[in-house]
């Protein structure tokens, strides 16, 4: 199995804050053995210092993540919230973005992190693909849209 797993995709998520998104994803990562206990707190602390909201092409996205010290194996989660969730924009502390797609990253190897982030940048710049992800009816549709991340 690669870094995508439909058990890590949450559609129509009932979340209202960045913290709720991070906790929901982190708990799934922990449940399925991707991360060790304490991972969620690490991501929450990092998000305060290094926000991960990005203005995508027509749709804002967040990619919360942290160091690899509590990571067992790599993964990418996807949360599509019922209503956009505010994340601070990357490189700022107080410029907020209404994010419609949250893609928490669990990176084990820092070399692969750069390659994964490059692929994510292609997704973020593709407004049509972002809309397809946001409007997906099931987990398999989301994974089909993200297949390039497995290459």
Rosetta constraint file for C-alpha pairs under 8 A:
AtomPair CA 1 CA 5 HARMONIC 7.60 0.50
AtomPair CA 2 CA 75 HARMONIC 7.55 0.50
AtomPair CA 2 CA 150 HARMONIC 6.26 0.50
AtomPair CA 3 CA 74 HARMONIC 5.70 0.50
AtomPair CA 3 CA 75 HARMONIC 4.07 0.50
AtomPair CA 3 CA 76 HARMONIC 5.80 0.50
AtomPair CA 3 CA 149 HARMONIC 7.83 0.50
AtomPair CA 3 CA 150 HARMONIC 6.58 0.50
AtomPair CA 4 CA 8 HARMONIC 7.60 0.50
AtomPair CA 4 CA 75 HARMONIC 5.99 0.50
AtomPair CA 4 CA 76 HARMONIC 5.77 0.50
AtomPair CA 4 CA 77 HARMONIC 7.24 0.50
AtomPair CA 4 CA 143 HARMONIC 6.90 0.50
AtomPair CA 4 CA 149 HARMONIC 7.99 0.50
AtomPair CA 4 CA 150 HARMONIC 7.22 0.50
AtomPair CA 5 CA 9 HARMONIC 7.29 0.50
AtomPair CA 5 CA 75 HARMONIC 7.64 0.50
AtomPair CA 5 CA 76 HARMONIC 7.81 0.50
AtomPair CA 5 CA 77 HARMONIC 7.70 0.50
AtomPair CA 5 CA 143 HARMONIC 7.77 0.50
AtomPair CA 6 CA 139 HARMONIC 5.56 0.50
AtomPair CA 6 CA 140 HARMONIC 6.77 0.50
AtomPair CA 6 CA 143 HARMONIC 7.07 0.50
AtomPair CA 7 CA 28 HARMONIC 7.87 0.50
AtomPair CA 8 CA 25 HARMONIC 7.20 0.50
AtomPair CA 8 CA 28 HARMONIC 6.47 0.50
AtomPair CA 8 CA 29 HARMONIC 7.28 0.50
AtomPair CA 8 CA 76 HARMONIC 7.43 0.50
AtomPair CA 8 CA 77 HARMONIC 4.85 0.50
AtomPair CA 8 CA 78 HARMONIC 6.42 0.50
AtomPair CA 9 CA 77 HARMONIC 5.72 0.50
AtomPair CA 9 CA 78 HARMONIC 4.68 0.50
AtomPair CA 9 CA 79 HARMONIC 5.96 0.50
AtomPair CA 9 CA 139 HARMONIC 5.94 0.50
AtomPair CA 9 CA 142 HARMONIC 7.78 0.50
AtomPair CA 10 CA 78 HARMONIC 6.17 0.50
AtomPair CA 10 CA 79 HARMONIC 4.79 0.50
AtomPair CA 10 CA 80 HARMONIC 6.23 0.50
AtomPair CA 10 CA 139 HARMONIC 7.56 0.50
AtomPair CA 11 CA 79 HARMONIC 6.07 0.50
AtomPair CA 11 CA 80 HARMONIC 4.90 0.50
AtomPair CA 11 CA 81 HARMONIC 6.72 0.50
AtomPair CA 11 CA 137 HARMONIC 7.98 0.50
AtomPair CA 11 CA 138 HARMONIC 7.24 0.50
AtomPair CA 11 CA 139 HARMONIC 7.40 0.50
AtomPair CA 12 CA 79 HARMONIC 7.90 0.50
AtomPair CA 12 CA 80 HARMONIC 5.63 0.50
AtomPair CA 12 CA 81 HARMONIC 5.11 0.50
AtomPair CA 12 CA 82 HARMONIC 4.73 0.50
AtomPair CA 13 CA 79 HARMONIC 6.61 0.50
AtomPair CA 13 CA 80 HARMONIC 5.95 0.50
AtomPair CA 13 CA 81 HARMONIC 4.37 0.50
AtomPair CA 13 CA 82 HARMONIC 5.58 0.50
AtomPair CA 14 CA 81 HARMONIC 6.24 0.50
AtomPair CA 14 CA 82 HARMONIC 6.01 0.50
AtomPair CA 15 CA 20 HARMONIC 5.80 0.50
AtomPair CA 15 CA 21 HARMONIC 6.26 0.50
AtomPair CA 15 CA 81 HARMONIC 6.19 0.50
AtomPair CA 15 CA 82 HARMONIC 7.36 0.50
AtomPair CA 15 CA 83 HARMONIC 7.87 0.50
AtomPair CA 15 CA 85 HARMONIC 7.49 0.50
AtomPair CA 16 CA 20 HARMONIC 6.71 0.50
AtomPair CA 16 CA 21 HARMONIC 7.88 0.50
AtomPair CA 16 CA 83 HARMONIC 7.42 0.50
AtomPair CA 16 CA 84 HARMONIC 7.82 0.50
AtomPair CA 16 CA 85 HARMONIC 5.77 0.50
AtomPair CA 17 CA 21 HARMONIC 6.47 0.50
AtomPair CA 17 CA 85 HARMONIC 5.52 0.50
AtomPair CA 17 CA 86 HARMONIC 6.33 0.50
AtomPair CA 17 CA 87 HARMONIC 7.88 0.50
AtomPair CA 18 CA 22 HARMONIC 6.22 0.50
AtomPair CA 18 CA 85 HARMONIC 6.27 0.50
AtomPair CA 18 CA 86 HARMONIC 6.21 0.50
AtomPair CA 18 CA 87 HARMONIC 5.75 0.50
AtomPair CA 19 CA 23 HARMONIC 6.06 0.50
AtomPair CA 19 CA 44 HARMONIC 6.74 0.50
AtomPair CA 20 CA 24 HARMONIC 5.99 0.50
AtomPair CA 21 CA 25 HARMONIC 6.16 0.50
AtomPair CA 21 CA 79 HARMONIC 7.33 0.50
AtomPair CA 21 CA 102 HARMONIC 7.57 0.50
AtomPair CA 22 CA 26 HARMONIC 5.80 0.50
AtomPair CA 22 CA 40 HARMONIC 6.76 0.50
AtomPair CA 22 CA 43 HARMONIC 7.25 0.50
AtomPair CA 22 CA 44 HARMONIC 7.01 0.50
AtomPair CA 22 CA 64 HARMONIC 7.10 0.50
AtomPair CA 22 CA 104 HARMONIC 7.38 0.50
AtomPair CA 23 CA 27 HARMONIC 5.91 0.50
AtomPair CA 23 CA 40 HARMONIC 5.96 0.50
AtomPair CA 24 CA 28 HARMONIC 6.50 0.50
AtomPair CA 25 CA 29 HARMONIC 6.21 0.50
AtomPair CA 25 CA 77 HARMONIC 6.67 0.50
AtomPair CA 25 CA 79 HARMONIC 7.65 0.50
AtomPair CA 25 CA 104 HARMONIC 6.91 0.50
AtomPair CA 26 CA 30 HARMONIC 6.12 0.50
AtomPair CA 26 CA 35 HARMONIC 7.98 0.50
AtomPair CA 26 CA 39 HARMONIC 6.82 0.50
AtomPair CA 26 CA 40 HARMONIC 5.19 0.50
AtomPair CA 27 CA 31 HARMONIC 6.00 0.50
AtomPair CA 27 CA 40 HARMONIC 7.33 0.50
AtomPair CA 28 CA 32 HARMONIC 6.16 0.50
AtomPair CA 29 CA 33 HARMONIC 6.22 0.50
AtomPair CA 29 CA 34 HARMONIC 5.00 0.50
AtomPair CA 29 CA 35 HARMONIC 5.80 0.50
AtomPair CA 30 CA 34 HARMONIC 5.77 0.50
AtomPair CA 30 CA 35 HARMONIC 5.01 0.50
AtomPair CA 30 CA 36 HARMONIC 6.16 0.50
AtomPair CA 30 CA 37 HARMONIC 6.84 0.50
AtomPair CA 30 CA 39 HARMONIC 7.94 0.50
AtomPair CA 33 CA 72 HARMONIC 6.92 0.50
AtomPair CA 33 CA 73 HARMONIC 7.82 0.50
AtomPair CA 34 CA 71 HARMONIC 6.17 0.50
AtomPair CA 34 CA 72 HARMONIC 5.07 0.50
AtomPair CA 34 CA 73 HARMONIC 5.04 0.50
AtomPair CA 34 CA 74 HARMONIC 6.63 0.50
AtomPair CA 34 CA 75 HARMONIC 7.05 0.50
AtomPair CA 34 CA 106 HARMONIC 7.56 0.50
AtomPair CA 35 CA 39 HARMONIC 6.37 0.50
AtomPair CA 35 CA 70 HARMONIC 5.61 0.50
AtomPair CA 35 CA 71 HARMONIC 4.42 0.50
AtomPair CA 35 CA 72 HARMONIC 5.13 0.50
AtomPair CA 35 CA 73 HARMONIC 7.06 0.50
AtomPair CA 35 CA 106 HARMONIC 7.80 0.50
AtomPair CA 36 CA 70 HARMONIC 5.09 0.50
AtomPair CA 36 CA 71 HARMONIC 6.28 0.50
AtomPair CA 36 CA 72 HARMONIC 6.89 0.50
AtomPair CA 37 CA 70 HARMONIC 7.42 0.50
AtomPair CA 38 CA 42 HARMONIC 6.50 0.50
AtomPair CA 38 CA 70 HARMONIC 7.36 0.50
AtomPair CA 39 CA 43 HARMONIC 6.37 0.50
AtomPair CA 39 CA 70 HARMONIC 5.88 0.50
AtomPair CA 39 CA 71 HARMONIC 7.78 0.50
AtomPair CA 40 CA 44 HARMONIC 6.23 0.50
AtomPair CA 41 CA 45 HARMONIC 6.15 0.50
AtomPair CA 42 CA 46 HARMONIC 6.17 0.50
AtomPair CA 42 CA 66 HARMONIC 6.48 0.50
AtomPair CA 43 CA 47 HARMONIC 6.03 0.50
AtomPair CA 43 CA 64 HARMONIC 6.75 0.50
AtomPair CA 43 CA 65 HARMONIC 5.59 0.50
AtomPair CA 43 CA 66 HARMONIC 5.18 0.50
AtomPair CA 44 CA 48 HARMONIC 6.65 0.50
AtomPair CA 45 CA 49 HARMONIC 6.94 0.50
AtomPair CA 46 CA 50 HARMONIC 5.68 0.50
AtomPair CA 46 CA 51 HARMONIC 7.47 0.50
AtomPair CA 46 CA 65 HARMONIC 7.63 0.50
AtomPair CA 46 CA 66 HARMONIC 6.25 0.50
AtomPair CA 47 CA 51 HARMONIC 4.66 0.50
AtomPair CA 47 CA 52 HARMONIC 6.66 0.50
AtomPair CA 47 CA 64 HARMONIC 6.73 0.50
AtomPair CA 47 CA 65 HARMONIC 7.75 0.50
AtomPair CA 48 CA 93 HARMONIC 7.76 0.50
AtomPair CA 49 CA 93 HARMONIC 7.63 0.50
AtomPair CA 50 CA 90 HARMONIC 6.68 0.50
AtomPair CA 50 CA 91 HARMONIC 6.96 0.50
AtomPair CA 50 CA 92 HARMONIC 7.99 0.50
AtomPair CA 50 CA 93 HARMONIC 7.99 0.50
AtomPair CA 51 CA 64 HARMONIC 7.67 0.50
AtomPair CA 51 CA 87 HARMONIC 7.14 0.50
AtomPair CA 51 CA 88 HARMONIC 5.37 0.50
AtomPair CA 51 CA 89 HARMONIC 5.88 0.50
AtomPair CA 51 CA 90 HARMONIC 4.79 0.50
AtomPair CA 51 CA 91 HARMONIC 6.77 0.50
AtomPair CA 51 CA 92 HARMONIC 7.00 0.50
AtomPair CA 51 CA 93 HARMONIC 6.97 0.50
AtomPair CA 52 CA 62 HARMONIC 5.28 0.50
AtomPair CA 52 CA 63 HARMONIC 5.36 0.50
AtomPair CA 52 CA 64 HARMONIC 5.54 0.50
AtomPair CA 52 CA 87 HARMONIC 7.04 0.50
AtomPair CA 52 CA 88 HARMONIC 6.73 0.50
AtomPair CA 52 CA 89 HARMONIC 6.04 0.50
AtomPair CA 52 CA 90 HARMONIC 4.76 0.50
AtomPair CA 53 CA 60 HARMONIC 7.11 0.50
AtomPair CA 53 CA 61 HARMONIC 5.83 0.50
AtomPair CA 53 CA 62 HARMONIC 4.17 0.50
AtomPair CA 53 CA 63 HARMONIC 6.66 0.50
AtomPair CA 53 CA 87 HARMONIC 5.23 0.50
AtomPair CA 53 CA 88 HARMONIC 5.46 0.50
AtomPair CA 53 CA 89 HARMONIC 4.20 0.50
AtomPair CA 53 CA 90 HARMONIC 5.26 0.50
AtomPair CA 53 CA 96 HARMONIC 7.81 0.50
AtomPair CA 53 CA 97 HARMONIC 6.42 0.50
AtomPair CA 53 CA 99 HARMONIC 7.20 0.50
AtomPair CA 54 CA 60 HARMONIC 5.69 0.50
AtomPair CA 54 CA 61 HARMONIC 5.30 0.50
AtomPair CA 54 CA 62 HARMONIC 5.83 0.50
AtomPair CA 54 CA 63 HARMONIC 7.96 0.50
AtomPair CA 54 CA 89 HARMONIC 5.71 0.50
AtomPair CA 54 CA 90 HARMONIC 6.14 0.50
AtomPair CA 54 CA 97 HARMONIC 7.48 0.50
AtomPair CA 55 CA 59 HARMONIC 6.63 0.50
AtomPair CA 55 CA 60 HARMONIC 4.36 0.50
AtomPair CA 55 CA 61 HARMONIC 6.39 0.50
AtomPair CA 55 CA 89 HARMONIC 7.64 0.50
AtomPair CA 55 CA 97 HARMONIC 7.16 0.50
AtomPair CA 55 CA 124 HARMONIC 7.86 0.50
AtomPair CA 56 CA 60 HARMONIC 4.65 0.50
AtomPair CA 56 CA 61 HARMONIC 6.16 0.50
AtomPair CA 56 CA 124 HARMONIC 4.72 0.50
AtomPair CA 56 CA 125 HARMONIC 5.84 0.50
AtomPair CA 56 CA 126 HARMONIC 7.81 0.50
AtomPair CA 56 CA 127 HARMONIC 7.18 0.50
AtomPair CA 56 CA 130 HARMONIC 7.96 0.50
AtomPair CA 57 CA 124 HARMONIC 6.29 0.50
AtomPair CA 57 CA 125 HARMONIC 5.22 0.50
AtomPair CA 57 CA 126 HARMONIC 6.17 0.50
AtomPair CA 57 CA 127 HARMONIC 4.66 0.50
AtomPair CA 57 CA 130 HARMONIC 7.78 0.50
AtomPair CA 58 CA 127 HARMONIC 5.82 0.50
AtomPair CA 59 CA 99 HARMONIC 6.99 0.50
AtomPair CA 59 CA 100 HARMONIC 6.42 0.50
AtomPair CA 59 CA 101 HARMONIC 7.75 0.50
AtomPair CA 59 CA 127 HARMONIC 7.03 0.50
AtomPair CA 59 CA 130 HARMONIC 6.69 0.50
AtomPair CA 59 CA 131 HARMONIC 7.48 0.50
AtomPair CA 60 CA 97 HARMONIC 6.55 0.50
AtomPair CA 60 CA 98 HARMONIC 6.31 0.50
AtomPair CA 60 CA 99 HARMONIC 4.55 0.50
AtomPair CA 60 CA 100 HARMONIC 6.01 0.50
AtomPair CA 60 CA 101 HARMONIC 6.89 0.50
AtomPair CA 61 CA 99 HARMONIC 4.89 0.50
AtomPair CA 61 CA 100 HARMONIC 6.12 0.50
AtomPair CA 61 CA 101 HARMONIC 4.84 0.50
AtomPair CA 61 CA 102 HARMONIC 5.56 0.50
AtomPair CA 61 CA 103 HARMONIC 7.38 0.50
AtomPair CA 61 CA 124 HARMONIC 7.42 0.50
AtomPair CA 62 CA 87 HARMONIC 6.79 0.50
AtomPair CA 62 CA 99 HARMONIC 6.34 0.50
AtomPair CA 62 CA 101 HARMONIC 6.59 0.50
AtomPair CA 62 CA 102 HARMONIC 4.74 0.50
AtomPair CA 62 CA 103 HARMONIC 6.11 0.50
AtomPair CA 62 CA 104 HARMONIC 7.50 0.50
AtomPair CA 63 CA 102 HARMONIC 5.98 0.50
AtomPair CA 63 CA 103 HARMONIC 4.82 0.50
AtomPair CA 63 CA 104 HARMONIC 4.91 0.50
AtomPair CA 63 CA 105 HARMONIC 6.33 0.50
AtomPair CA 64 CA 102 HARMONIC 7.70 0.50
AtomPair CA 64 CA 103 HARMONIC 6.93 0.50
AtomPair CA 64 CA 104 HARMONIC 4.75 0.50
AtomPair CA 64 CA 105 HARMONIC 6.29 0.50
AtomPair CA 65 CA 104 HARMONIC 5.88 0.50
AtomPair CA 65 CA 105 HARMONIC 5.13 0.50
AtomPair CA 65 CA 106 HARMONIC 6.37 0.50
AtomPair CA 65 CA 107 HARMONIC 7.93 0.50
AtomPair CA 66 CA 106 HARMONIC 7.63 0.50
AtomPair CA 67 CA 107 HARMONIC 7.61 0.50
AtomPair CA 68 CA 106 HARMONIC 7.48 0.50
AtomPair CA 68 CA 107 HARMONIC 6.01 0.50
AtomPair CA 68 CA 108 HARMONIC 5.21 0.50
AtomPair CA 68 CA 109 HARMONIC 7.30 0.50
AtomPair CA 68 CA 110 HARMONIC 7.92 0.50
AtomPair CA 71 CA 106 HARMONIC 6.73 0.50
AtomPair CA 71 CA 107 HARMONIC 7.01 0.50
AtomPair CA 71 CA 108 HARMONIC 5.79 0.50
AtomPair CA 72 CA 108 HARMONIC 6.99 0.50
AtomPair CA 73 CA 106 HARMONIC 7.47 0.50
AtomPair CA 73 CA 107 HARMONIC 7.36 0.50
AtomPair CA 73 CA 108 HARMONIC 5.87 0.50
AtomPair CA 74 CA 105 HARMONIC 7.81 0.50
AtomPair CA 74 CA 106 HARMONIC 5.01 0.50
AtomPair CA 74 CA 107 HARMONIC 4.83 0.50
AtomPair CA 74 CA 108 HARMONIC 5.28 0.50
AtomPair CA 75 CA 105 HARMONIC 6.21 0.50
AtomPair CA 75 CA 106 HARMONIC 4.96 0.50
AtomPair CA 75 CA 107 HARMONIC 6.75 0.50
AtomPair CA 76 CA 103 HARMONIC 6.40 0.50
AtomPair CA 76 CA 104 HARMONIC 5.84 0.50
AtomPair CA 76 CA 105 HARMONIC 4.76 0.50
AtomPair CA 76 CA 106 HARMONIC 6.06 0.50
AtomPair CA 77 CA 102 HARMONIC 7.90 0.50
AtomPair CA 77 CA 103 HARMONIC 5.28 0.50
AtomPair CA 77 CA 104 HARMONIC 5.18 0.50
AtomPair CA 77 CA 105 HARMONIC 6.56 0.50
AtomPair CA 78 CA 101 HARMONIC 7.07 0.50
AtomPair CA 78 CA 102 HARMONIC 5.74 0.50
AtomPair CA 78 CA 103 HARMONIC 4.58 0.50
AtomPair CA 78 CA 104 HARMONIC 6.68 0.50
AtomPair CA 79 CA 101 HARMONIC 6.00 0.50
AtomPair CA 79 CA 102 HARMONIC 5.01 0.50
AtomPair CA 79 CA 103 HARMONIC 6.37 0.50
AtomPair CA 80 CA 100 HARMONIC 6.21 0.50
AtomPair CA 80 CA 101 HARMONIC 5.14 0.50
AtomPair CA 80 CA 102 HARMONIC 6.54 0.50
AtomPair CA 80 CA 134 HARMONIC 6.22 0.50
AtomPair CA 81 CA 85 HARMONIC 7.11 0.50
AtomPair CA 81 CA 100 HARMONIC 6.34 0.50
AtomPair CA 81 CA 101 HARMONIC 7.10 0.50
AtomPair CA 83 CA 100 HARMONIC 7.16 0.50
AtomPair CA 84 CA 98 HARMONIC 5.13 0.50
AtomPair CA 84 CA 99 HARMONIC 5.05 0.50
AtomPair CA 84 CA 100 HARMONIC 4.72 0.50
AtomPair CA 84 CA 101 HARMONIC 7.98 0.50
AtomPair CA 85 CA 97 HARMONIC 7.88 0.50
AtomPair CA 85 CA 98 HARMONIC 5.29 0.50
AtomPair CA 85 CA 99 HARMONIC 5.14 0.50
AtomPair CA 85 CA 100 HARMONIC 6.68 0.50
AtomPair CA 86 CA 96 HARMONIC 6.00 0.50
AtomPair CA 86 CA 97 HARMONIC 5.35 0.50
AtomPair CA 86 CA 98 HARMONIC 4.60 0.50
AtomPair CA 86 CA 99 HARMONIC 5.90 0.50
AtomPair CA 87 CA 96 HARMONIC 5.65 0.50
AtomPair CA 87 CA 97 HARMONIC 5.51 0.50
AtomPair CA 87 CA 98 HARMONIC 6.73 0.50
AtomPair CA 87 CA 99 HARMONIC 6.68 0.50
AtomPair CA 88 CA 92 HARMONIC 6.72 0.50
AtomPair CA 88 CA 93 HARMONIC 6.10 0.50
AtomPair CA 88 CA 94 HARMONIC 6.00 0.50
AtomPair CA 88 CA 95 HARMONIC 5.56 0.50
AtomPair CA 88 CA 96 HARMONIC 4.37 0.50
AtomPair CA 88 CA 97 HARMONIC 6.06 0.50
AtomPair CA 89 CA 93 HARMONIC 7.19 0.50
AtomPair CA 89 CA 94 HARMONIC 7.57 0.50
AtomPair CA 89 CA 95 HARMONIC 5.62 0.50
AtomPair CA 89 CA 96 HARMONIC 5.67 0.50
AtomPair CA 89 CA 97 HARMONIC 6.08 0.50
AtomPair CA 100 CA 134 HARMONIC 6.90 0.50
AtomPair CA 101 CA 133 HARMONIC 7.94 0.50
AtomPair CA 101 CA 134 HARMONIC 6.46 0.50
AtomPair CA 107 CA 112 HARMONIC 7.55 0.50
AtomPair CA 107 CA 113 HARMONIC 5.96 0.50
AtomPair CA 108 CA 112 HARMONIC 7.97 0.50
AtomPair CA 108 CA 113 HARMONIC 7.85 0.50
AtomPair CA 109 CA 113 HARMONIC 6.34 0.50
AtomPair CA 110 CA 114 HARMONIC 6.81 0.50
AtomPair CA 111 CA 115 HARMONIC 7.06 0.50
AtomPair CA 112 CA 116 HARMONIC 6.07 0.50
AtomPair CA 113 CA 117 HARMONIC 6.04 0.50
AtomPair CA 114 CA 118 HARMONIC 6.20 0.50
AtomPair CA 115 CA 119 HARMONIC 6.40 0.50
AtomPair CA 116 CA 120 HARMONIC 6.18 0.50
AtomPair CA 116 CA 149 HARMONIC 6.61 0.50
AtomPair CA 117 CA 121 HARMONIC 6.17 0.50
AtomPair CA 118 CA 122 HARMONIC 6.70 0.50
AtomPair CA 119 CA 123 HARMONIC 6.63 0.50
AtomPair CA 119 CA 148 HARMONIC 7.27 0.50
AtomPair CA 119 CA 149 HARMONIC 6.30 0.50
AtomPair CA 120 CA 124 HARMONIC 6.15 0.50
AtomPair CA 120 CA 149 HARMONIC 7.56 0.50
AtomPair CA 121 CA 125 HARMONIC 6.20 0.50
AtomPair CA 122 CA 126 HARMONIC 6.42 0.50
AtomPair CA 123 CA 127 HARMONIC 7.93 0.50
AtomPair CA 123 CA 129 HARMONIC 6.67 0.50
AtomPair CA 123 CA 130 HARMONIC 6.84 0.50
AtomPair CA 124 CA 130 HARMONIC 6.83 0.50
AtomPair CA 126 CA 130 HARMONIC 6.28 0.50
AtomPair CA 127 CA 131 HARMONIC 6.24 0.50
AtomPair CA 128 CA 132 HARMONIC 6.29 0.50
AtomPair CA 129 CA 133 HARMONIC 6.21 0.50
AtomPair CA 129 CA 145 HARMONIC 6.89 0.50
AtomPair CA 130 CA 134 HARMONIC 6.13 0.50
AtomPair CA 131 CA 135 HARMONIC 5.93 0.50
AtomPair CA 132 CA 136 HARMONIC 5.88 0.50
AtomPair CA 132 CA 142 HARMONIC 7.85 0.50
AtomPair CA 132 CA 145 HARMONIC 7.24 0.50
AtomPair CA 133 CA 141 HARMONIC 7.47 0.50
AtomPair CA 133 CA 142 HARMONIC 5.35 0.50
AtomPair CA 133 CA 145 HARMONIC 6.33 0.50
AtomPair CA 136 CA 141 HARMONIC 5.61 0.50
AtomPair CA 136 CA 142 HARMONIC 5.90 0.50
AtomPair CA 137 CA 141 HARMONIC 6.76 0.50
AtomPair CA 138 CA 142 HARMONIC 6.80 0.50
AtomPair CA 139 CA 143 HARMONIC 6.33 0.50
AtomPair CA 140 CA 144 HARMONIC 6.09 0.50
AtomPair CA 141 CA 145 HARMONIC 6.36 0.50
AtomPair CA 142 CA 146 HARMONIC 6.46 0.50
AtomPair CA 143 CA 147 HARMONIC 6.04 0.50
AtomPair CA 146 CA 150 HARMONIC 7.82 0.50
AtomPair CA 147 CA 151 HARMONIC 7.41 0.50
